[in-house]
C-alpha cells in the first residue's frame, strides 16, 4: 500500500487534516443555520411556513437519494466523492449572496440552494462515515468521533454568534458566503490527505435495488440498530419541528433582535460541548448502552422549557432547555455513532449508514415541514409545546427496547467474513 500509513491515530497528519476540514465546514454550517432563515425573514420577508420549508428541503434529499447513495458509496472510493460534494455545496451557497447583490434573489432560489446543498450532504455524510475507519482503528474511533462531535458542538456555540455579527455588519447573505467558503477549506484539506484508501471490496456487482436491500435487511433485522433508527426518526421529527421555527419564534414571538438571537443560540450550543466532555466519562462508568439511554432520557424533559420562553429574563428558559437537551443528545450520538462504525461489516457500512440516515434525516425533512405548517396554523408557541411533548414520548422507544437491559452495546469485528454477513442477512 502506498501513501501515508494510518498509524498515528487521532494525532496523525491524515486525521488532523480531515478534522481541520470538517471543523471549518461545521463552522460554516453553524453560521448558515442562523443565516439561512434570517435571509428568508429579513431579506425576503418570508412567512413561518417558508422558514420551516428551508429545513425540510435541505433534508428532503435523504428521502430521495439516501438509499441509492449508500450503495454507490460502497462501490466508489470515498474521498473523491467527498471532494465532489464540497464543490457542489460551494456553488449552491455562493449563488445566494451573488443573486442577492445582483438584486434577483427569490424564495425559490433560496429553497433550491438549500436543496442542492442537501443533495451534496447526502453523499458527503454517507462517504464520510465510511471513510473515517480508513484513518482510524476500531480503538481510536470513539476518540475520533468525540473530536468531530466536539468541533460540531463548538461550531454550534460560535456559529450563531458569528452569524449575528455578520448579519448586522454586512447583511443577512454574508453568512451564506462564509458558509460557501468553508467548503473550499474542507476541499483543500481532503485533497492534502495522503493516506491510501483501500479499494472497495471485490464483490460481485448486482442490481442497485438488491444492494440497497442488503443494507436495509441488516438494519431492520438487528434489534439494536432497528431501535436506534426508530428512535431517531421520532426524536428528529420533534427536535427539527422545534429548531426549524426557533429563529422565527425568537424574532417574531419573543421580540428579540438578530444579535440577541445569535447570543441565545450560542449559549444553547454550550450543551453540545458539555455532551462531548461527559460522553467518555459516563460510558466508562455506566457502559456505552446504558450511558446512551440515560443521556437521551435525561435530555428530553429539557425541551419542555422552550415554549416557556419570554422576553428579557424569560430567555433563560430557552438557554437552559438548549443546554440540557444538547448535552444529552450529543453525548448519546457519540456513543451510538461509534457503535455503528465498529459493529457494521465494512462491505455494508455505507449501505447500513445510509439506510439509518434515510430514516433519521428523512424525519428531519418531515419535522421541518411539520414545524413550519403547524407554526403557521396553530401558532409558533403552541407548536413548540407539541414538539417538546413528542420528544419526551419518544424516549419510550428506548425504554421498551433490548437496549434497556444492556450495559454495553454489542461489538463484533468489523472485518467479518462474507459467510457471516450472509447469515445475518438471510
N, C-alpha and C positions, 0 to 999 in steps of 0.2 A: 504494500500500500504506500502511495506517495503522499506528500503533503505533511502538514503538522500533525504529530501524534496527539492522541486525545488526552494523555496524561497531563496532570496539572489541575484537572477538575475545575472548580469554580474560580480558581486563581490563574488558570491558564489563559494564554493570549486569545484563543478562539472564543471561549465563553465570555471573556471581558469585552471583546468586540461585539458579540451577539447581544450582551447585556446593555452595552452603551447604545447600540442602535435601537433596541427595544425601548430603553428608558426614554430616549429622545422622542420616539414616536408616541409613547404613552403620555409624555408631557403635552405633545401636540393634541392628542385626543382629549386630555383633561381640559385644555383650553376650548376645544371645539364643542364639548358637552354643554358649555355655557354659551359660547359664541353663536352656535347654530340657532338655538331658539331665540337668542337676542336679536339676531338678524331678522328672523321672522316677525318678532314682536315689535321691534323698534324701527327697522328699516322698511319692512313690507306691511306692517300693521296687521299681521295675520291674527286670526282668532285661535281659541284654545284647541279646536279640532285640528287645525293645521300644525300646531306645535306638537300635538300628540302624533300626527302622521309622520313628522320628521323622524321620530324614534322608530315608528313602525316600518317605514320604507327602508331604513338603514339595516334592519334585521330581516326584512322580508326575503332577501336572497338566500337565507339559510333554509327557508321552506322550499324555495325553488331549485337551489343548486347544491344544498348541503350533502345529500346522499351521493350523487354522482361525483361531487368534489372529492369525497373520501376515496372512492375507487381510483379516480385519476391521480390523486396524490400518491397512492400506493404504487402506481405504475411509473412515476416520474421521480427524478432527483428533486429533493425538497428545496434546496437553496435557490435554484433558478426560478422556481415557482414563486418564492417569496420576493425575489428581485423584481419580477414582472408585476406582482401585486403592488409593490411600493411605487412603481412608475405610474400605474393606473390611478392609484389614490392621489398622487401629487397632481395629476392633470385634473381630476374631478374636483378637488377642493380649491385649487388655484383658479379654476374657472369662475368661482363665485365672486371673489374680490375684483377680478378682471371685468366681469359683467357689471358689477355694482359701480365701479369707477367709470365705466362707459355709459352708465345710466340705463342699462337694459335688463337689470336683474329682475326676475319674476319668481313667484311662488313655485310654478312648475320647474324652473331651473334649479331652485334650491332643493326641491324634492328629488330631482334627477341626480344631482350631485351626491346627495345622501345615499341614493340607491346604488349608484356606481361605486362609491366608496364601500358600501356594504357588500357588493359582489366581490370586490378585491379582498375584503376582510375574510370572507368565507374561505377562500383558497389560502390566504396567508395564515390564518389561525390553524386550519387543518394541517398545513405543511409544517408550521412551527412546532406543534405538539409532537409530530412525528420526527422532527429534526433534532429536538433537544437531546434525546438519548444518544444521538451521534456524538455530541460534545461531552456528555457526562455519563458516568457509570450509574448503575442502579443505586449504589450507596450515596452518590452525590446528587441525585435528582431532588431530594427533599430540600437540600440547601440551595440548589439552583432555582427551584420553583419559589422558594421563600424570597430569594433576592429579586426575582422578576415580579413577584407579588408586592414586595416592598417598594419597588420602583413604581408600580401601578398605584399603590396607595399614596406614595409621596406625590405623584402626579395629580391624584385626586385632591390632595391638600392644596398644592400650589397652583394647579391649573385654573380653577375658578377665580382665584385672586388675580392671577396674571390676565385672565380674560377680562375681568372687570376693569383693570388698569388700561389694557389695550383698547377696550371699547370706549372708555371715557376720553382717552388721549387721541386715538386715531380713527374711531368709528367701529361699528359692530363687525364689519367684514375683515378687519385687521386680524382678529383672532383666527379666522379660517386661513388666512395667508400663513400665519405662524404654523398652523397645523400642516399645511401643504409642504412647507419647508422641512418639517420634521421627518417626512417620508424620504426626503433627499438624504438626510443624515443616516437614516436607517439603511437605505440602499448602499451608501458608501461603506458602512460598517460591515454589512453582509458580504459585499464584494471583496473586502480585505481579508476575510477568513480563509485560511489555507488548509484547514483540516479536510482530509479526503473523505467524502461522503460515500459510504458503501453503496453499491448499485442496488436497485430494487430487487427483492427476492426473485430468483429464477423460477417462477411458477407459470403453469400453462395459462395463457390468456383465454378468458371466456367472455361471454356477453356481459356488458356492463351491468345489466339487471341482476345477473347471477352473482357477480362480485359484490354488488351493493347488498344483496340478500345475505351474504356471509356475515357482514358486519352487523346487520340488524338481528340475525338469529343469535349471534354470540351475545349481543347486548340484552335481548329480551329473555334469553334462556338462563342468564346468570342472575340470581336473585339480588345480589348486591348492586350490580350495575343497573339493573332494572329499577330498583328502588331509588337510587340516586337520580336516574333520568326522570322518573315520575315526579319526585320532589322538586327537582329543578324546574320542571315545566310549570307547576303550580306556583312555586315561590317566585320565579322570574316574572310570571304574569302579574303577580301582586306588586313586586318591587318596581317593575317598569311602569305599571299603571300609576304609581306614585311619582317616580322620578321624571316621567315624561311631562308632567304638568307642574313640577316643583318651581320652575322659574316663573311660569305664569301665575302660580299661587302666591309666590313671594312678592312679585312686582304688582299684580293687579288686586289680589285679595288682601294681602297684608299691607301693601303700600310701601315696600322698601325700594331704594334706588339700586342702580346697577352695581355700584361699588359694594353696597351692603350685601347684595345677593352673592357676589363673589366671596366676600368675607365669611358669610354664613356657610356656604358650601365648602369653603376652605377648612373651616373648623370641623365640619362634618367628616371631612376626609381624614382627620386625625384618627378616626376609628379604624380605618384600614391599616394604618401604621401600627396601632395597638394590636390589631389582629395578627400582623406579621410577627410581632415580638412574642405574643403569648402562644402562638401555634406550636412551636417545638417544645415548649415547656409543658403545656397541658397534654401533649401527645406522649411525652416521656412519662409523665406522672399517671395518666389515666389510660393510655393506649390510644392508637390512632382512631379506631372506630368510635370508641366511647367519647373521645375528645371532640370529634366532628359532630356527633349527635348533641352533646352538651352545648357546644357553641351555637348551633342553629336554634335549638330550643330556647336558650337564654336570650338570643338576639331578637327573636320575633316580637315579644311584647314592647320593645322599644319603639317599634313603628307606630304604635298607638299614640305616641306623643306628637307626631307630625300634625294631625288635624287640630291639635290644641294650640297651635302657634298663633301668636298675635303680634302687634307692633311693639317696638321698644323691648322691654324685658321679656315679653312673650316669645321673642325669637329664641330664647333659651330652650324652649320645648323642642324646637326643630333641631338645634345643635346637639342636645343630649340624645335625642332619638337617633340622629345620624351617626353619632359616635358609637353608641351602644349597638345599633344594628350592624354598622360597618365592621366593627371589631369581630363580632361573631361570624358574620358571613365570610369575611376574608380568611379568618383562621381556618374555618371548615373547608373553604375552597382549596387552600394549600394542601391540606391532608387528602382530600378526595382526588385532586389532580395528580398528585404523586402516586396515589394508589392505582389509578388507571394506567399511568405510564409504566409502572412496574408489573402490573398484572396482565395487561393485554399482550397477546402474541405479536411479535414485531411485524409479521407479514399481514396482520389485520389491523394494526393500530390506527392507521389512517382512516379506515372504514368504520371502526368502532368509535373513534373520536368524533368523526363526522356524524354518525348516527346519533350519538348523545348530544352533539351540538345542535343538530336539527331540532331536536325536542326542546333543548334548553333555550337556544337563541330564537327558535321559531316562536316560543312562548313570549319572548321579548317583543317580537313584532305584534303579537296579539295584545300584549299588555299596553304597548304604546298606543295602539288604535283604540283599545278599550278605555284607557285613561282619558284620551282626548275626547272621545264620544261622550263618555259619562260626565266629564268636566263641562262640556257644552250644554248638556241636557239636565243633569241632576244637580250640578254645581260643583265647583272645584273642591271645597272643603268636604262636602258630602262624599265625593269620590275618594278622597284620602281616607275617610273612615271605612269605606267599603274595602279598599285595597289593603289597608292595615289589618282589618279583620280576617281577610283571606290569607294573609301571610301567617298570622297566628294559627289558623286552622291547618295550614299546610304541614306543620310540624307533626301532625297526627300520622302522616305517611311514614315518617321515620320511626315514630314511637311504636307503630304497629308492624314493623318490618323485622327481618332477621338481624339487622344491624343493632337493634336494641339489646340483643344477647351477646354481642361480640365485645371483646376488649380491643382487639386489633383487627384491621382489615386483613383479609387473606392475601397471601403473597404466593407467587409462583415464578419460576424462572422465565424471563422474557423470551428466551430462545427455546420455546417448547418445540417438540418435533411436529412435523406435519401430521403424523398419525394421531397425536394427542389433540391437535386442533380439530381434526376431522371428527373425533369422538365427541368433542364439545358441541359441534355444530350439527351432529346427526341426531 
